[in-house]
Amino acid sequence: MPVAGLKVRHTAAVWLTADVTVLRARVHAAGHYDTATTREQLLMDAFLARTERYQRLMIDAVDRLGLDHIGTGAGHTVADLAESVLAAVGAQDAVGRRAAGG
């Protein structure tokens, strides 16, 4: 028996995802990867491996469940992302899911 969608007034959900190359670039920049010690680089590499695995699992689950998600890759401004989120929310007929055929 399918589980009914959550129906709470004024509630919506949109998953924001990032491409692995974007995640890697952000971690390397924030951690000063190029000037980090070998040990620090290994820690960043381990963190990235876990992050990339989580990202793959999350996107697979979101896709399998038919939930709305938006890629936040390079080149998107905050205003663009906010507009995309609001558009996705406006098309939802259940939390996280747009109307059939939408």
C-alpha positions in Angstrom: 0.0 0.0 0.0 1.6 3.4 -1.0 2.3 5.9 1.7 0.2 9.0 1.4 2.2 12.2 0.8 2.7 14.6 3.8 0.1 17.3 3.6 0.8 20.2 5.9 -0.3 23.7 4.9 2.6 26.0 4.0 5.1 23.1 3.9 7.3 22.3 1.0 10.6 20.5 0.3 13.2 20.7 -2.4 16.5 18.9 -2.2 19.5 21.0 -3.3 22.3 18.9 -4.8 25.8 19.8 -6.0 27.9 18.2 -8.7 30.9 16.3 -7.3 33.3 18.6 -9.1 31.7 21.6 -7.3 32.0 19.9 -3.9 35.6 19.0 -4.5 36.5 22.5 -5.6 34.8 24.1 -2.6 36.5 21.7 -0.1 39.9 22.2 -1.8 39.6 26.0 -1.8 38.3 26.2 1.9 41.0 23.8 3.1 43.8 25.4 1.0 44.5 21.9 -0.4 47.4 23.0 -2.6 49.4 24.2 0.4 48.1 21.7 3.0 50.4 19.0 4.4 50.1 15.5 3.2 48.2 14.5 6.3 45.7 17.4 5.9 45.2 16.4 2.2 44.5 12.8 3.2 41.9 14.1 5.7 40.3 16.2 3.0 40.3 13.3 0.6 38.6 11.0 3.1 36.0 13.7 3.8 35.4 14.1 0.1 35.0 10.4 -0.4 32.3 10.2 2.3 30.6 13.4 1.0 30.6 12.1 -2.6 29.2 8.7 -1.5 26.5 10.4 0.5 25.6 12.7 -2.4 25.2 9.7 -4.8 23.0 7.8 -2.3 20.9 10.9 -1.6 20.4 11.7 -5.3 19.5 8.0 -6.0 16.9 8.1 -3.2 15.5 11.4 -4.2 15.1 10.2 -7.8 13.7 6.8 -6.8 11.1 8.6 -4.6 10.2 11.1 -7.3 11.1 14.1 -5.1 12.0 17.5 -6.4 15.7 18.4 -6.5 17.7 21.2 -8.0 21.4 21.2 -8.9 23.4 24.0 -7.4 26.4 23.7 -9.6 28.7 26.5 -10.6 27.3 29.5 -12.4 24.0 29.7 -10.4 23.5 32.8 -8.3 21.7 32.7 -5.0 18.8 34.6 -6.7 18.6 32.0 -9.5 18.5 29.2 -7.0 15.8 30.9 -4.8 13.7 31.5 -7.9 14.1 27.8 -8.9 13.2 26.6 -5.4 10.1 28.9 -5.3 9.0 27.6 -8.8 9.4 24.0 -7.7 7.5 24.6 -4.5 4.7 26.3 -6.4 4.3 23.3 -8.6 4.1 20.8 -5.7 0.8 19.1 -4.8 2.4 17.1 -1.9 5.5 17.9 0.1 8.5 17.4 -2.1 6.5 16.3 -5.2 5.3 18.3 -8.0 1.8 17.8 -9.5 1.5 14.8 -11.8 2.6 15.7 -15.3 4.3 18.9 -13.9 
